[in-house]
Amino acid sequence: MRPIIRLGRTCLRNRTCCVAPQTFRPQLPYRLFRDAHRNNGRSTLRFRLVLAATLSPGAFIALSEEDNGDGHTGEERMLEASRAEIEKRVPESLHGVRKAVRAVILALDLYFWEPICTGLRFLHLTVIFLPVVITIPVIWVGSRVEEKGRERSGTLWWYWFLVSSMERGGPAFIKLGQWAASRSDIFPTEMCSVMSSLHSNAPAHSLTQTKRIIERAFKGLRFEEIFEEFQEKPLGVGAIAQVYKAKLKPHLATPSELEVAKPRNVTENIRKGVNILVKSTPEKIPSSYVAIKVLHPKVERLVRRDLRIIGFFASIVNAVPTMEWLDLPNEVSQFGEMMRLQLDLRIESANLSIFREHFRERTTASFPYPYSEYTTRQVLVEEFAHGIPLSHFLENGGGAFQKEIADEGLDAFLHMLIIDNFIHADLHPGNIMVRFYQASQIDVRSSLRQRAVKPDTSDDVTEEVLQRLRPHRKDRKAWIEQLAQIDAEGYRPQLIFIDTGLVTELNAKNRVNFLDLFKAIANFDGYRAGILMCERCRQPDAVIDQDIFALKMQHLILGVKGRTFALGNIKIGDVLNEVLSMVRNHHVRMEGDYVNVVISLLLVSLSSLSIAL
């Protein structure tokens, strides 16, 4: 521990990271931070020196485990550290004239340049959204459309006009629309449905910029020295980043903490053997290919300006009578935190490591291996997830694997929710991949040691199986037949969860509220569930007709209870829409992370039932 403390003090004194030129010094791994954290107390000066000196994914993991009793979640502590790192201030190491010059430059940037840029951005957004405001009266025009929740045709047109304007507004507004699509407790159901189709039209930044950012992440190594293969066309371009597929050089591709190389004692080997006998267990062999996510240049400043503008208008709307129950400034603040979390890719890398640690002894799900030593604020390097999106199985059916896939998805989510309190907050079918593997074999000779398998020499059969399935994505019959053949050959499915930039952790208060509500629903006590939702919402005094809301919940849950043994008659999506519609109509304002958990639970349940039925 002393060498680490010495490193921290030296780095703090020099204000630089102690890295030898032209060489790699991998960032301190997760377990080192975890052990230092546990052995020296929760908030010791020494531990914080280490974190300040090396704000790596490992440091973020240690922060997520820290509990000061202040009610903050690990995600909030990681975001606080990330924002403190980029906070503009005059370095304490400067003195005299240099310090004065730096202070003047900083003042000009904060109080002159930034306001001008924000004002120009405001004018640009005015041009985009002024027509949307002018056409608001259209929502009262037209006949009602029965299959669209009896919304008027003019209203539906206006929703689509709003979505197209948000696409042109840039990354913050694209993400705002996608966030709004998940908040049916605030916005009308049809509006959320239209918002869910929002996609990014952001142009890809140049390959030259990508190379410069990646070389900086790899401590100055030339691009040609990093990759054996690199697909220059991005796999996808999002609002804030774009993703490439590549293959690292062999000396860089071997993870610093290869999980399959860890020695096992006799007890662990016995447990592994039992797992293989009871249920097929996959070998955890990292892929030699990686996915590289690169933030768009200058996206952080653009998002920061847009959030200021959005917050300003939220305050204006909140001042309108009868609109204060929405508490839009607080909602925008939560949305801003969600955006900032996605602007530091070290947080996503830390989340991957935490998920992998939680699921290390489980076979129901897998998460890509994060190469933390190469990950920075702007670049994330992780194992490439070979698999087929779950959405294809929802469209064509799971065939011989339908029950297994459904059970694994629900089991993994409940494990995140109930046991870990660390929940993937973006669980749509596109972020869940299905891979196939062959079961591990019992090795009686490995009672005391485990043979390491390097990613660049391992034989992964997943891609071979996927190549057989992909041609049949549009042919349901051929798809089912191919799945039956794969099953007959002894392959088993496993779920891979990707895009872990957003997670939800319930604080102590919300966790108690959720468990109480979960217990009431499990007992089919709908009235009690309704009363709990009203009493523990954000603004209990703003709730309209609490008893009527509770009676509606009782009616809804009793209706579900009557069809418990006929799941084919239950449409989880309809139940979700009805609950969120009741919440909206009775002004029951739920916490954002609480709503995310409920929606994620119902989405996973819906996906599981859709595959299994």
ZIKACOR-V170055 format. One record per backbone hydrogen bond with DSSP energy under -1.0 kcal/mol. CO is the residue of the C=O (numbers start at 1). NH is the residue of the N-H. If there is no record, write none. Layout:
BEGIN
CO;NH  CO;NH
END
This chain:
BEGIN
1;5  2;6  3;7  4;8  5;9  6;10  7;11  8;12  9;13  10;14  11;15  17;19  20;23  29;33  30;34  31;35  32;36  33;37  34;38  35;39  36;40  44;48  45;49  46;50  47;51  48;52  49;53  50;54  54;56  56;60  57;61  58;62  59;63  60;64  61;65  73;77  74;78  75;79  76;80  77;81  78;82  79;83  80;84  81;85  91;94  96;100  97;101  98;102  99;103  100;104  101;105  102;106  103;107  104;108  105;109  106;110  107;111  108;112  108;113  109;114  112;116  113;117  114;118  115;119  116;120  117;121  118;122  119;123  120;124  121;125  122;126  123;127  124;128  125;129  126;130  129;133  130;134  131;135  133;136  135;138  136;139  137;140  138;141  141;154  143;153  145;148  145;150  148;151  151;145  152;156  153;157  154;158  155;159  156;160  157;161  158;162  159;163  160;164  161;165  162;166  163;167  164;168  170;174  171;175  172;176  173;177  174;178  175;179  176;180  177;181  179;182  180;183  183;186  183;187  188;192  189;193  190;194  191;195  192;196  194;197  195;198  206;210  207;211  208;212  209;213  210;214  211;215  212;216  213;217  214;218  215;220  216;219  218;221  222;225  223;226  223;227  226;249  229;247  236;243  240;296  241;238  242;294  243;235  243;236  244;292  245;231  246;290  247;228  247;229  249;252  249;253  258;261  259;262  265;269  266;270  267;271  268;272  269;273  270;274  271;275  272;276  273;277  274;278  275;279  281;440  283;285  289;384  290;246  291;382  292;244  293;380  294;242  296;299  298;302  299;303  300;304  301;305  302;306  303;307  304;308  305;309  306;310  307;311  308;312  309;313  310;314  311;315  312;316  313;317  314;318  317;320  320;323  323;326  324;327  327;331  328;332  329;333  330;334  331;335  332;336  333;337  334;338  335;339  336;340  337;341  338;342  344;347  345;349  346;350  347;351  348;352  349;353  350;354  351;355  352;356  353;357  354;358  355;359  359;362  366;497  369;383  370;372  371;374  372;375  377;345  378;295  379;376  380;293  381;371  382;291  388;434  389;392  390;394  391;395  392;396  393;397  398;401  399;402  401;405  402;406  403;407  404;408  405;409  406;410  407;411  408;412  409;413  410;414  411;415  412;416  413;417  414;418  415;420  416;421  416;422  423;504  426;428  428;431  429;390  429;432  431;498  432;390  433;496  434;388  435;494  437;492  443;446  454;457  461;465  462;466  463;467  465;469  466;470  469;472  470;473  472;475  475;479  476;480  477;481  478;482  479;483  480;484  481;485  482;486  483;487  484;488  485;489  486;491  487;490  492;437  494;435  495;366  496;433  502;425  504;423  507;511  508;512  509;513  510;514  511;515  512;516  513;517  514;518  515;519  516;520  517;521  518;522  519;523  520;525  521;524  524;526  525;529  526;530  527;531  528;532  529;533  530;534  531;535  532;536  539;542  540;543  545;549  546;550  547;551  548;552  549;553  550;554  551;555  552;556  553;557  554;558  555;559  556;560  557;561  558;562  560;563  561;564  563;566  566;569  567;570  571;575  572;576  573;577  574;578  575;579  576;580  577;581  578;582  579;583  580;584  581;585  582;586  583;588  586;544  587;589  589;538  591;595  592;596  593;597  594;598  595;599  596;600  597;601  598;602  599;603  600;604  601;605  602;606  603;607  604;608  605;609  606;610  607;611  608;612  609;613
END
